[in-house]
Amino acid sequence: MASPQTQRSPELSSSEDEMDVDEEPERRSSVAETANASRNGNSPAVIFRDATNWLPHVKSLKETDVIILLTPVVIPISTDPTDQSDPFEPLGRALARRHSRIRQVPYTTRNGITSTHLGFIKRGHIIILCFALRPGQQIPLEYGDITFAVSDNKPCIIVVCCSPIDSGLAIPFPTIIQTAGYSLPALEATAALIFGEQESVSSGPAESRLKDPRQPRLWPVEQWNESRDMLSVLELWNHNTNQRFSLDQHILASLLRRPGYAKHYVVRDTSDGEILGICATYLAYVDKEGEKLIASLAMLLVRSTHRQLGIGLSLHSHAVAQLKKTRGVIRLQFGSTFPRILYGPPTDIQFNEEWFRRRGWQLNKDIPGQGQAVYDLILDFSNLRAINDASSKLAFKPCTQERMTEVLEMVEDNSTKQARMGWFDQYTSLMNGPNVKDIILGTEGQKLVAVALTYTPSCGSAIPSNLPWAGRIGADVGGVTCICIDPPNTSIATTSGLLNACVNNLQNQGMRKMFMDGVSASDLEPLKQLGFEIWATYRDVWKDT
């Protein structure tokens, strides 16, 4: 039974009531080891790190503030076989003696940090997340990442219960307390450390790590300044990508400079102001009402000399938290829609997939949003193999202003049904302008059955600035994007006829090649039959909010 001094919130799911506990608990000798540690002059709990100086915040809590204590469900270490009490209850009681409002919420190894826990985290003022590790066991870092992501920069204290204390653990969080197991003396000492009632005494290695500036920590994040940071960001980009995706300063600056639709964040070296990492984010409208938005985590780069120090985590957590606060955001994309810096993670650039997986991005499944392949294609006009259908009654021609309302209705309907995020915005940008002719229509009689958006590097519309890669390949490379075809007409002959009309439009403007972006795996083979070749392959990665 929980102490009257602390509220304990059991998991609500019936599946979690099945005593889903760590099947290999700490050895029964952990209490004895704790006693030995004390006799040898070592505390059963030590402050491993407090890089953000969060521990002093505990002593300044208001009486009405709530501490959320997240504890693992583990087998009791008591030698009494009838003792079924929660081994972490003593920590809750020890904290409650020092502050009246403690909410203990257990979690299980099967389900981890669930939506139930997230609700508590959002309402709490200080979060304490406990881990109980067997010797040699790795910390489930994703639990900490999720906690940090939703904590909105509130103090988060990580308590690692490991017998014996392992000062060599790689724990990339800013405030960490390590204990010699979860015995009563160890948990009592932990509460005393949290409230600053005793000094942290270490046997040596952990203490020396505290003073090491190369240890992971939470870094201050600030908005980027184009005039100050552009050259550093350009260097970071070209150093972290391959030759295919290299950019010059003018193009990268135009991609990042989107007032009202973009916010970019940087971490600086505090000694000289050098950019150590950048995270670029965008917002794009999904529908004509302007009520739904897609948020893009378009770029996350960290200088190679400063990785594994918490810079990427600091940028990622801050950026995602800011995007989620934006009203109307229905989806987060790892990559970008428009402007299209990268559709998603390129398959030919190495990056730490496990790091992103721990932060909730799925990258290795062949389904939309979780790693399915998406392609950019290139067509040399001399290789075009058009398919002629003599029975087809379709006609293809440039759009006029009079048909734009009809075009926008079709694009909105098609992009909504097929989750083509940001397409409506691209067509809308041509409304009432001279580039409306860059839209190619496919009609059957007076009925609109297909549309496609073409562009050249110097056409004057916003499209090439949103899709830089055609112009980056060459001045004679145009592009086609945002192709919408009425479902009853999605034959290879219709697609071929529409693309042939796009080729003719671009040829008349001096182009010799055509770039096509964001092609799904299901459309790849038919397009290869028409003469297209793969230029780049990405993973489609996103998650609905």
N, C-alpha and C positions, 0 to 999 in steps of 0.2 A: 504494500500500500504506500502511496506517495506521502511524503511528509506534508503536514499542513502548511509548512512555510513555502512550499514551491508547488506550482501547478505542473502536472505531468500530462502531456497530450499523447495518448497512444495513437498509432496508425489506425486510420479508419477503414482501410480495405480489409475485407474478410480474408483475402489470400495472405495478408501480412500477419493475421492472427494465428498463423500456423507455426509460430515459433521459428521463424526464418532467421537463424542465428549463425554466427561464425562457428563452423563445425570443428575448427582446430583452435580452441581458446588458448590463452596464455598458459604457460606451464604452471602447475600448482605451486612452484617454488617462488612465484613472483613476489609474494609477501615477504619471504625470507630475503630475497635479493634486495627488496626495498630497505629492509632493516639493515642489511650489510652495507648498503650505500650510505645510509645515515651514519653508521658507526665509523665508516671510513672518511667521514667529513664531507661527503657529497650529498647534496639535497636530492630527494626523490623526484624533484621537478626543477627544471632549469629553463630560463628564457633563452631560446636558441637564437631568436632574432626579433627585433622590433624596429624595423627600418623606417616605418611611418610614424613612430611615436604614438601608437594607438592606445597602449596600456594606460597612460595617464588619463585618458578620456574616461576610464571606468570610474575613477574617484570623483569625477565631476558630474556624474549622472544626477538628473533630477529625480525626485521621489516617485514621480509618475512614469518615468522611463522604464522600458521593458528590456530585459536581457533574454535573448533567445538562445537556448542551449540545445544543440543538435547532437545526439549521442547514438552510437551504434548499439544494436541489439546483440548482446554477446552472452555466452554461457557464464554463470557466476563462478568466481574463483574460490568461493567458500568450500571448505572441506565437508560442510554439512550437506548431505544429499537432499535434505528437505528444503533447503534454502533456495527459493526461486525468485528472490528479489533482484531488481535491476542493479548490477554492480555500479552503475553511474549515478544512482540516486544520491549517494553521499556527496557527490560533487554539486548536485542541485541544492542539497540542504546546506552545504558549506557556503555556497554563493548566496542563498536566501538569508543566512544569518548576517550577511553584509549589505544586502540590498533586497527590499521587500518584494520586488516584482521580477520573478524568474519564471520563464516558461520553458520547461524541458520537453522536447519533441524527439522521440526515438526515430531512427531510420534503420532499414534492413539492408543487408548486402544484396538481396535479390532486387529490390526496387530503388535503392539509392535515394537521392533527393527528389521527391515528387512534388506535384502541384500543391499538396497539403503543406509541405515544408516551405514552399515559396511564399505562400500566403503569410505564414508566420514571419519569415525573413523580412518581408516588406513592411510589416507592422512593428518590427523590433527596432531598437535604437543601437544595440550592440549585439553582434552575433558571435557565438562561440561554437565552433564546429570541432567535434572530437573524432579521432580515429583510434582504433585499437588494432595494432599490427602484431603478427607473429614474427619471429626472427626471420629476416630475409624477405619478408613480404613488402611489396611496393604499395605506396599510398595511392588510392583511387583518386587521382588528381581531378577527374571530371567533377567530383562532388564539390571540391573547393571552387573550381571554375564557375559552376552554376551558382553557387552561393555568392561569389563575388559579383557575378554578372547582374544579379537582381538586387544586390544590397544597396545600390545607388551611393557608393562611396562611404557607407557607414562603417565604423570599425568592425573588422572581422578578425577574430583571434582563432588560430588553428592550434588545437591541442593534440599532440601525437603521443599515444600511450604505447611504449615499446620497451620490453624488458629483455636485455639491458638497454639503457639509453644508447642510441646509435647516432653519434655526431656526424657520421658520413652520409646520412640520408640526404637525397636531393629533393628539397621541398621549396618550390618556387613561389612562396607566399611571403608577404612582408612581415607578419607578426606570428611567431610560432613559439609555443611552449612544449617542451618534451618532458615526459614523465616516465619513471621506471614502472611501467605497467599501470593498471587501474585499481590497485589496492587502495584501502582507505587512507593510509598515510600519504600516498602519492597524490590522491585527489584532494585531500585537505591542503597539501602543500601547493597544489595548482591554484586553488581558490585564493590562498594567501598571496601568491605571485600576481594573480590577476588584479587584486586590489592593492598591490604595492606594499604589503605588510611584511615582506621578507625579501632579502637580497637574493638574487640568482647566483648560486654557487656552481661552477662547472669544473670538471676534472681537467679541462684544458682545451681539447680540440674544438668543442662547440663554441667556447668563449672566443677563441682566436678567429673563428669564422664570423663572429658578430662584427669584428672590426674590419673584415675584408670587404672593400667597396665593390668587389666583383661578384658578390652574392646577389641572387635574385631579390628584387624588391618592387614595390609599387612606385612608379615614377610620376612626377607631375606632368600633366598633359595640357597643352595649350593650342589655340587655333593657329594655323600657319599664316605667315605673312609672305605674300607673293614676292614683293620686291626684295625681301631679305633672304627668302628660303629657296627661290626657284632653282638656282644653280646647284645647291646641295641635293635637292629632290631629283633633279635631272641626273646627277651622278649616281644617286641611289638606284634610280630606275634602270639605267643602262648597265649598272654593275650587277643587278639582281635578275635581269632578263637576258635572253640570248639575242643574237644578231637579227633574227626575224622580227622581234618586237622592239628594236631600238628606235628611239624618237629623238628629234632635235628639240631645242628649247622652245621654238615657236609653237610647234604642234602640241607638246606637252602642256605648255602654259594655256593654250586655247582649250584643252580638254579639262584642265583643272579650274579654269576661270568661268564659273557658272553662278553668277550672283542670284541669290534667292533659291537656288536648287542644289547647292553644294556646301558642305562644311568639311574641311580637312583639318586633321589634328597632327601635332608633332610632339616628339620628346626631344629635348635638347640636352647636350652636355652642359652641366651647370657651371663648369669652369670657363668654357670659351664660347658657348652658345651654338656649337656645331649640331646640326640635325643628326640624331641617332636613329630615328624612325619616323615614319609617316603613315597615316591611315586616311585614305580619301573616301568620302561618302557622298552619295547623291540621292535625290528624291525625284521621282517621275510620276506623272499622272497616269492613271489606268483608264479612266472614263471621262466622258464629256462633262459630267457634273462637277468634276474636280474634287470629289469627296474621297476617292480611293487612291492610295499612293503605293508605289513599290520603292523600298529603300535598298540602296546598293552599297555594299562594302566593297568598293572597287579596287582598292590598293592597300596592302599592308606590307610595308617593307621595313626591315631593320638592318642597320649597318652590320656587315659580317663580323667585325671586330667586337661587337657588343651584343651578340645573341646570348640567349639563355640567362639573361639578367632581369627579365620581367618587363622589358620594354614593349614587346609585342602584346603581352597580356594587358599591360596598362592601356595601350592604345585600343585594343580590341574591346575591352570591357567598357571603356569610356564611350567609344563610338557607338557600340550596340545600345548602350543605355540611352544615349541621346536620340538615336533613331527610334527606339521604342516609345519614347515620350511624345513623338510627333503624332498628332491626331490624324487618323485616316490611313496609317500604314497597315497594309494587309499582308505584306510579304517582305522578307529580308533575303536579298540575293548576295551570294559570295561571287563577285564579279560585277558587271554593270550592264544595264540595258542601253540607255542613251544618256550621256555619251558612252560609246562602247570602247572602253579602254581594253578590257579583256572580257569576253563573254563569261568565262569562268576560269578555273585553274588550267593552264595549258598542260597537255600530257607530256610535253618534251622539256618542261622545266621542273627540276626537283624542288620539293618543299616538304616540310614536316607535316605529313598527312595526319599522324597521330595527334599532333598538337591541336589541329583544327577539329578533329573528331571529338576530342575531349571537350571542346567548346560548342558541341551540338551540331556540327556540320557533317553530314554523311557524304562520303566521296567515292565509295567503292561498290555501289549497287547500280544495276542497269535499269534504273527507273528514273523518271523525271524528278529533278530536284535532289537526287541522292547520288549523282555521279554518272548519269547517262551521258554517252558521248554526243557532242554537238560539234559541227564542222563549219569552217570557213572554206569556201571553194573559189577557184579561179578558172576562167574560161578564156582560152586564146580563140579569137573569132575564126581563125583559120581551121580550128578543130571542131567547130560547131557541126553537129549532126542533127539537123532539124527533122522532125517527124511530121509529114504532111498527111492530113486526114481529109480526103476529098469530100466526105459526107458532112464535114463540120460546117455549121452555119455561123460560126463565131467570126467576129471582126475585131480588129485591134487598132487603136488610135490613141493619140494623146488626149489628155483630159482638158476640159474647158471649165471656166469658173461656174457656169450654169449647172454643172453636174457634181460640184463639190459636196453639196449637202447629201446627195445620194451616196457618194463615195464614203463620206464620213460615217454614215449609218451602216454601210456594209462593213467597214473596217472595225467599228465598235462592236458590232455583232460577232464578227469572226474572231477578233482578238479576245473578246470575253469568253466565248465558248472554248477556244483553244489556248487560253491563258497566255496570249502574246502580249506581254507586258510592255507598255511604252509605245506601241505602234500608233495608237490614236493620236498621240502627241506629235509624232513625226508628220503625219498627214495634215494635221491642223496647222502646223507651222507654215504650210504652203498656201493656206487660204488667203484669198484677196491679194496674191502676189504674182509676179511674172513667172515664177517657177512651177505654177500649177500644171504647165505643159509637160513637166518631167514625170508626171503620173501617167502610166500607160493603162488604158481601159480595155477590157475584153467584154464585148457585148454580143448578145444573141437577139437580133432585132433591136428593140429599145431597152431590153432588160440587161442590167449590169450583172455580169457573172464573175469577173476577175479584175483585180487591180494590182499594180506593182509600182514601186517608187524607184526611179532611176536618178543618178547623180554623176557628176564629173568633179574632178578636183577643183575646177574653177567655175562651177555653175552659178555660184552666188547665193545658193540657199544654205540653210543651216545643216542640211543632211551631211555633207562631207566633213564638217567640223565635228559631227557626232560619230562619224564612222571614218576614222583617219587612215585605215590600213590600205584602201585602194590607192589613194594618193601617195602613201608611203612606198608602195611597190613600184609605182612609176607614174609619170605625168600623163601617160596614154592609157591609164587604167580607170575605167568608170566603175559604177556599181549598181546593183539592184538589191532592194531590201523590202521587207514588210509585204510579202506577197500574200494576197488574200484571194482565194478561189471559192466560189459557191460550191458546197459539198456535192451536189449532183453532177458537177462538171469537173471533178478532180481526176481527169484522165491524163495520161502522159501526153496525149495529143494537145489537150488544152494547155498544159504546162509548157509544152514545147512551143506552141503558137505564141503564148504570152512572152516567153523568154526571147523568141526570135524577134518579136516586135521591140523588146527592150534593147536587143543587140543592134537592130537597125537604127534606133534612136541615138544610141551612143556612137555608132559608126559615123553618123551624120555630124557628130561633134568632134570627130577626129580620134576617137578612142579605138584601141586595138584589142583590149582585153576587158573582161567584166568580172568583178568581184561579187560574191554572194555570201552573206554572213548568216550565222545562226541556223544552219541546216540540220534538221533532226536525222537520226540514224535511219528512220523509215523512208526518208526522201533521198538518201544518199545514192543508192544504186541507180534509180531512174535518171538522176542528174548526171551521173558518171556516163551513162549511155548516151547522153546528149553531148558529151565532150568535156564536162567539168572535171577538174582535178582537185584533190585536197590540198589546201594551203596551210591550214592549222586545225588542230583538234583540241577541244576543251572538254571539261566536265561541267555538266549542268547541275549547279548546286544552289539550293534555296530552301527556305523553310517559312511556312505560313505563321503569322503571329497570332 
